């Protein structure tokens, strides 16, 4: 492991002075810390704020997306985008793939919203610029499966960040989990290839979790998604496991987001 890369369960609290934090540390600070706004982030379709979360031990940068700042959409119920952002992290964590930065749903300076750990990243790098780098191939394979499972309607290239920890992170999951098929992504390179056994194992484990009404992951997702949306996740998992190949684009619909970056 390179010296500037952290293990999957640690995060940097300050790029200038790296401190290894566990995922539990980050989640605790995001959930219980005091929020201080730093400013509105530009180029967002919904109101997104850079904030600092002050906990008992740490101060962490985060992105706060308040429910009241969500723009109305014709196909997603207003006020649910922040819940979908949080649900994406829950699924990523359950799969064990560490794709989505730690994210919580909580009250903030502008009401309830999602609060996601801010990943320090190279703004010039995104999926299209790093997709040929063999180091990231396993992550992008997982991401292609993940986006199918959560039914991501907007996987742009710019929604893949190259962090200062030399890892790829996936962000912006507000328009996911619709109960109708809406997958739009720039990641189709693996279409129809066999899914690796370890990935199938992770998908099957998630499927088992969602089939158990007492499972913690299912119970958490049930607070963020509707019953129909949660049932649709299980259906997509069933189809993916049965096919055992990577999803392929449909000839009957638009498969790519716009703009692609």
VMD Tcl script that draws the C-alpha trace (Angstrom):
set ca {
  {0.00 0.00 0.00}
  {1.45 3.39 -0.98}
  {2.22 5.83 1.86}
  {-0.40 8.37 0.69}
  {-3.20 5.82 0.50}
  {-5.37 5.03 3.50}
  {-6.97 1.66 4.13}
  {-10.66 1.38 3.19}
  {-11.92 1.99 6.73}
  {-9.97 5.19 7.42}
  {-10.36 8.78 6.27}
  {-8.37 11.99 6.36}
  {-9.68 14.70 8.66}
  {-7.42 17.38 7.17}
  {-5.45 17.04 3.90}
  {-2.70 19.23 5.42}
  {-2.37 17.14 8.56}
  {-3.65 13.63 7.79}
  {-5.16 11.82 10.76}
  {-6.44 8.28 10.39}
  {-10.08 8.04 11.43}
  {-12.29 5.00 11.47}
  {-15.57 4.99 9.60}
  {-17.31 4.99 12.99}
  {-15.41 8.17 13.97}
  {-16.52 9.91 10.79}
  {-20.15 8.81 11.11}
  {-20.31 9.91 14.74}
  {-18.99 13.37 13.89}
  {-21.32 13.73 10.91}
  {-24.33 12.64 12.93}
  {-23.70 14.41 16.23}
  {-21.29 17.25 15.44}
  {-22.17 20.93 15.39}
  {-22.56 22.26 11.85}
  {-20.89 25.43 10.59}
  {-21.57 26.59 7.04}
  {-18.62 27.61 4.89}
  {-20.51 28.49 1.72}
  {-22.74 27.40 -1.14}
  {-21.12 25.00 -3.60}
  {-21.34 26.16 -7.24}
  {-22.67 24.24 -10.24}
  {-25.15 22.13 -8.26}
  {-28.68 21.54 -9.49}
  {-29.80 21.44 -5.85}
  {-28.57 23.59 -2.97}
  {-25.38 22.05 -1.60}
  {-23.28 23.62 1.14}
  {-19.72 23.05 2.23}
  {-19.84 22.74 6.01}
  {-17.52 21.82 8.84}
  {-18.83 19.34 11.38}
  {-17.37 19.95 14.83}
  {-17.37 16.86 17.03}
  {-15.85 16.22 20.44}
  {-12.59 14.96 18.94}
  {-12.56 16.06 15.30}
  {-13.66 18.76 12.89}
  {-14.50 17.31 9.48}
  {-15.44 18.91 6.15}
  {-18.73 17.74 4.70}
  {-21.30 18.44 2.00}
  {-24.74 19.31 3.34}
  {-27.73 18.97 1.02}
  {-30.83 20.29 2.80}
  {-34.21 18.89 1.85}
  {-35.66 22.37 1.39}
  {-33.02 23.13 -1.27}
  {-34.07 20.29 -3.58}
  {-35.33 21.26 -7.02}
  {-38.67 19.67 -8.03}
  {-38.43 16.76 -10.46}
  {-41.27 15.19 -12.42}
  {-40.28 11.60 -11.66}
  {-38.91 11.79 -8.11}
  {-41.01 12.89 -5.16}
  {-39.90 16.24 -3.76}
  {-38.02 16.03 -0.49}
  {-36.68 12.52 -1.01}
  {-33.33 13.23 -2.69}
  {-31.49 13.61 0.61}
  {-32.88 10.25 1.72}
  {-31.71 8.63 -1.50}
  {-28.22 10.09 -1.01}
  {-28.11 8.44 2.39}
  {-29.56 5.15 1.15}
  {-26.79 4.90 -1.47}
  {-24.20 4.97 1.30}
  {-26.10 2.31 3.25}
  {-26.05 -0.01 0.22}
  {-22.38 0.70 -0.51}
  {-21.51 -0.11 3.10}
  {-23.59 -3.29 3.08}
  {-21.82 -4.51 -0.06}
  {-18.45 -3.84 1.56}
  {-17.20 -1.93 -1.46}
  {-16.54 1.48 0.13}
  {-17.69 3.40 -2.94}
  {-19.66 6.20 -1.28}
  {-18.22 8.53 1.38}
  {-19.89 8.22 4.80}
  {-23.30 9.88 4.65}
  {-26.01 10.51 7.24}
  {-29.48 12.04 7.33}
  {-29.87 14.65 10.06}
  {-31.05 18.11 10.96}
  {-28.77 20.98 10.05}
  {-28.59 24.75 9.76}
  {-31.28 24.67 7.06}
  {-33.33 21.74 8.29}
  {-33.12 18.04 7.60}
  {-30.76 16.93 4.85}
  {-27.97 14.58 3.88}
  {-24.49 15.23 5.26}
  {-21.64 13.52 3.43}
  {-17.96 13.48 4.32}
  {-16.15 15.79 1.90}
  {-13.53 13.96 -0.16}
  {-10.50 16.08 -0.94}
  {-9.98 15.45 -4.65}
  {-8.27 16.51 -7.86}
  {-10.89 18.58 -9.69}
  {-9.29 17.78 -13.07}
  {-9.74 14.03 -12.69}
  {-12.94 12.05 -13.23}
  {-14.06 8.77 -14.80}
  {-13.10 9.63 -18.38}
  {-9.58 10.71 -17.36}
  {-8.76 7.68 -15.19}
  {-10.84 4.85 -16.68}
  {-7.80 3.32 -18.41}
  {-5.80 3.21 -15.17}
  {-5.67 -0.45 -14.16}
  {-5.52 0.49 -10.47}
  {-9.14 1.58 -10.57}
  {-10.62 -1.23 -12.68}
  {-11.94 -3.21 -9.68}
  {-13.61 -0.09 -8.29}
  {-15.29 0.73 -11.60}
  {-16.49 -2.84 -11.95}
  {-18.07 -2.63 -8.53}
  {-19.50 0.77 -9.40}
  {-21.16 -0.58 -12.55}
  {-22.93 -3.22 -10.46}
  {-23.72 -0.79 -7.66}
  {-25.34 1.68 -10.06}
  {-27.56 -1.06 -11.43}
  {-28.61 -2.14 -7.94}
  {-29.50 1.40 -6.85}
  {-30.92 2.25 -10.29}
  {-28.74 5.33 -10.71}
  {-30.34 7.72 -13.20}
  {-27.33 10.04 -13.36}
  {-23.86 8.46 -13.18}
  {-21.88 11.23 -14.83}
  {-18.12 11.03 -15.24}
  {-17.74 13.91 -12.81}
  {-19.58 11.96 -10.14}
  {-16.45 9.80 -9.80}
  {-13.81 11.60 -7.75}
  {-10.12 10.78 -7.50}
  {-9.42 11.49 -3.85}
  {-6.15 12.66 -2.34}
  {-6.07 9.19 -0.77}
  {-5.56 7.77 -4.31}
  {-8.98 6.12 -4.29}
  {-12.01 6.63 -6.50}
  {-15.15 7.75 -4.69}
  {-18.71 7.91 -6.02}
  {-20.94 10.89 -5.17}
  {-24.28 12.49 -6.13}
  {-26.89 9.79 -5.63}
  {-30.00 11.93 -5.22}
  {-31.83 10.47 -8.20}
  {-31.47 6.77 -7.53}
  {-33.75 3.99 -6.26}
  {-36.73 4.72 -8.49}
  {-39.00 1.70 -8.73}
  {-39.02 2.04 -12.54}
  {-35.84 1.24 -14.49}
  {-33.91 4.48 -15.08}
  {-30.24 3.48 -15.24}
  {-28.16 6.12 -17.03}
  {-24.42 5.86 -16.69}
  {-21.15 6.45 -18.53}
  {-19.81 3.07 -17.31}
  {-20.78 0.44 -19.87}
  {-17.32 -1.00 -20.60}
  {-18.03 -4.25 -18.79}
  {-21.41 -4.98 -20.37}
  {-22.23 -8.70 -20.67}
  {-18.97 -9.80 -19.06}
  {-19.29 -12.44 -16.31}
  {-19.56 -11.02 -12.81}
  {-16.63 -12.07 -10.64}
  {-17.37 -14.66 -7.90}
  {-16.47 -12.32 -5.04}
  {-18.79 -9.64 -6.40}
  {-21.58 -12.19 -6.79}
  {-21.01 -13.16 -3.18}
  {-21.38 -9.57 -2.01}
  {-24.54 -9.11 -4.06}
  {-26.01 -12.33 -2.68}
  {-25.23 -11.25 0.87}
  {-27.07 -7.97 0.29}
  {-29.98 -9.87 -1.20}
  {-30.17 -12.02 1.92}
  {-30.08 -8.94 4.14}
  {-32.98 -7.36 2.29}
  {-35.00 -10.57 2.53}
  {-34.78 -10.52 6.34}
  {-37.24 -8.05 7.92}
  {-35.13 -7.98 11.08}
  {-31.85 -7.19 9.32}
  {-30.31 -3.84 10.28}
  {-29.56 -2.83 6.69}
  {-33.10 -3.54 5.55}
  {-34.56 -1.67 8.52}
  {-32.37 1.35 7.85}
  {-33.26 1.40 4.16}
  {-36.94 1.11 5.07}
  {-36.68 4.50 6.79}
  {-35.24 6.08 3.62}
  {-37.12 4.41 0.75}
  {-40.70 3.41 0.04}
  {-41.76 -0.23 0.17}
  {-42.06 -0.30 -3.64}
  {-38.56 1.14 -4.04}
  {-37.10 -1.37 -1.62}
  {-38.89 -4.23 -3.37}
  {-37.45 -2.96 -6.68}
  {-33.92 -3.16 -5.24}
  {-34.54 -6.81 -4.40}
  {-35.91 -7.45 -7.89}
  {-32.83 -5.93 -9.53}
  {-30.59 -8.02 -7.29}
  {-32.49 -11.16 -8.28}
  {-32.13 -10.36 -11.97}
  {-28.44 -9.53 -11.63}
  {-27.73 -12.75 -9.75}
  {-29.70 -14.82 -12.24}
  {-27.94 -13.33 -15.27}
  {-24.51 -13.32 -13.57}
  {-23.22 -10.83 -16.14}
  {-22.67 -7.09 -16.07}
  {-25.64 -4.97 -17.16}
  {-25.77 -3.88 -20.79}
  {-27.38 -0.79 -22.35}
  {-30.92 -1.09 -23.63}
  {-31.59 -0.51 -27.35}
  {-34.95 1.05 -26.49}
  {-34.05 3.93 -24.19}
  {-31.45 6.58 -23.39}
  {-28.63 4.93 -21.47}
  {-26.23 7.84 -20.93}
  {-26.63 10.91 -18.71}
  {-26.46 14.40 -20.15}
  {-24.13 16.12 -19.93}
  {-21.83 13.10 -19.61}
  {-19.33 14.93 -17.38}
}
mol new
graphics top color blue
foreach p $ca { graphics top sphere $p radius 0.5 }
foreach p [lrange $ca 0 end-1] q [lrange $ca 1 end] { graphics top cylinder $p $q radius 0.2 }
display resetview
